[in-house]
Amino acid sequence: MIEILILYIISKREKTLYAIRKEIIELFGTFTKPSIGTIHPALQRLLKEGAVTVFEKMSDGGKKSSYYSITKKGFESFKQYQKIL
C-alpha cells in the first residue's frame, strides 16, 4: 500500500510530492518505484480521510510548493497499518 509509505515518509517531516517520491525510491527502491501518478491520488485519498494536510509555501527559488504533513488521525492510521503488517 502506497499510503503506508507516504505516511511513513511524512511522519518525520512535511514534504512536497516530489520529495515524497524521491525518499520512497531511496528507501524502498528495491521493492517499488512509484510514479507521481501513483503517489498523487494516494495523497488525495489521505487528504480526504483527514490523515494528511497540505499547505503552500514559497520555495527557495520563489515558486509556490505544496507541502504535505501528517495529522493526528494520520498517525493513528499509520499505527493501524503497522498492526496489519
Helices and strands as residue ranges (DSSP letters): H 2-10, E 15-16, H 17-28, H 36-49, E 52-58, E 64-70, H 72-84
